[in-house]
Amino acid sequence: MIIPLPFAFGLPQGSEWFWIVLVIILLFGAKKLPELARSIGRSLGEFSRAKQDFEKEMKSAIDDADKKSDASKTPKA
């Protein structure tokens, strides 16, 4: 069985989160963090809306195909 790489070492716990946050602050700076979080939130929201739109389109296409196949199976009098 192949273990995915992120789970091979385990998830960060305890003081590891402190070091991760410290590195992020050093890379981006404390003033940029709110802007970075906002942009990530917007991106996730946009992705979620696109996913919902795609699911609606797929469902309506399947429903239309089912209606057409039902109509073609119904004998015409």
N, C-alpha and C positions, 0 to 999 in steps of 0.2 A: 504494500500500500504506500502510495506517495503522499507525504504530508506537505500541504501548501507552505511555502517559505515563511509567511508571516506567523504561522502557528508553530513552526519548527522551534522557534526560540521562545514562544510564549508571548502573551500580551504584556505591555508595560504595566508595572505596578509600583506603588509607593513612591520612592525617591526617583525612580526613572522618569515619572511624569514631570518632576521638578526640572530635571536636566533637559528634557525635551522642550518644555516651555521656555527655559532660559536660552536655549539655542535659537528658538524662534524669535524671541525678543532681540537677541543680538543680531540676527540676520535682517529682520525687518524694522526694528526700532519700535519703541513703545508708542510713538505717535502714529505709525502706520497700521498698527494692529486693528483698531476699529474699522478703518477703511478696508483692510483685507477681509475681516469677518463679514462686513456688509457685502462686499463683492462675491464672496463665497455663498452667502445666503441668497443673493439675487440669482446666482448661477444655478443653485439647487432648485430654487422656485421655478425658474425658467425651464429647467430640465423636467421637473415634475409636471408642469403644464403641457409641455410637448409630449410627454409620455401619456398623459390623460387624453390629449387630442388624438394621438395615434391609436390608442385603445378604442376610442369612440368611432373613429373611421373604420377600423377593422371590424368592430361589432356591427356597424351599419352595413358594411359590405357583405358580411356573412348573412345578416338578416335579409338583405336584398336578394342574395343568391338563393337562400332558402325559399323565399316567396316565389321567385321565378321557377324554381324546380317544383314547388308545390302546384303552381299554376300549370306547368307543362304536364304534370301527372294527372290533373283533373280532366276527365273526359268531357269533350265539348258536345253539347247536345244540339 
